């Protein structure tokens, strides 16, 4: 399925991406390749395939539910970029 340079520029604008001319050309080629592959998948005859087919396993691997000690507050704060000794300090979001 062909995709035009104009289509790529439109999608880039919607995504608020600033692409150079070389990047637009590259994206046009790459998206064209992806759409060609999807078109090939669309051409497959799937009428004989049961859409509900899946492999059913009687038993799924399970691990024992064993209680373990969790991280201590000191251990959790060791990897924090910033803390006040008791809590993580993060940038204000609101």
Secondary structure as UniProt FT lines:
FT   HELIX           5..14
FT   TURN            15..16
FT   HELIX           21..42
FT   TURN            47..48
FT   TURN            51..52
FT   HELIX           73..78
//
